[in-house]
Each structure stands twice: as C-alpha cells, then as structure tokens.
Amino acid sequence: MTTWVEMPRRGWRQDVRMARLMIGVPDYEAYVAHLRARHPERPVMTHEEFFDERMATRHRSGGGRCC
C-alpha cells in the first residue's frame, strides 16, 4: 500500500519515465528491474552499455525519424 508520503515521489518517477519515453531516452532502471524479476540468469548491462545498445537499435530500425 502506498502511503501519502510516497505518492508524490511515485508520481514524479512516473512523470520522468513518461518524459523519457516521449523523447526516446531508454529507461535503465526499468530495464534492470525487468531483468532481475524475469531473467535473473542473464547479466545486467552497465548503464553505458544499455544506452549504447538501445541507441544503436533505435537508429538501425529507422526509429527516431521526425519526418
């Protein structure tokens, strides 16, 4: 259960996550949480490795085009 003290913090994290998704910045914290919960046997990439891999995938797939 979320307390009234945690609610603003939780809302702020969701706002930051949404803003990152809108501008195309990958969410490392969500990646780590997913990997640890669903794939504990896999090694976790460093933040730099994660960011480089996501940017390479985005540009390789043609994503990120504005027009």
C-alpha positions in Angstrom: 0.0 0.0 0.0 1.3 3.4 -0.9 1.4 6.0 1.9 0.6 9.7 1.3 4.3 10.5 1.7 5.3 8.1 -1.1 2.6 9.3 -3.5 4.4 12.5 -4.8 7.7 10.5 -5.2 5.9 7.8 -7.1 4.1 10.3 -9.3 7.4 12.1 -10.0 9.1 8.8 -11.1 6.2 8.1 -13.4 6.4 11.6 -14.9 10.1 11.2 -15.5 9.6 7.8 -17.1 6.9 9.1 -19.4 9.0 12.1 -20.4 11.9 9.8 -21.2 9.7 7.6 -23.4 8.3 10.6 -25.2 11.8 11.9 -26.2 13.2 8.4 -26.8 15.6 8.1 -23.9 15.7 4.5 -22.7 14.8 3.8 -19.0 17.7 1.9 -17.4 16.0 1.4 -14.1 13.0 -0.3 -15.7 15.4 -2.5 -17.7 17.3 -3.6 -14.5 14.0 -4.3 -12.6 12.6 -6.3 -15.5 15.8 -8.3 -16.0 16.2 -9.1 -12.3 12.5 -10.1 -12.0 12.0 -12.1 -15.2 15.6 -13.1 -16.3 17.8 -13.4 -13.2 20.2 -15.7 -15.0 21.2 -13.0 -17.5 23.9 -10.5 -16.8 22.8 -6.9 -16.4 24.5 -4.4 -18.8 26.1 -1.3 -17.4 24.2 2.0 -17.9 26.6 2.9 -20.8 26.3 -0.5 -22.5 22.5 -0.3 -22.2 22.3 3.2 -23.6 24.6 2.4 -26.5 22.7 -0.8 -27.3 19.3 1.0 -27.3 20.5 3.9 -29.4 22.1 1.5 -31.9 18.8 -0.5 -32.1 16.7 2.7 -32.5 18.8 4.0 -35.3 19.2 0.7 -37.0 15.4 0.2 -37.1 14.7 3.6 -38.7 13.1 4.8 -35.5 13.6 8.4 -34.4 12.8 9.9 -37.7 10.9 13.2 -37.2 9.5 13.5 -40.8 
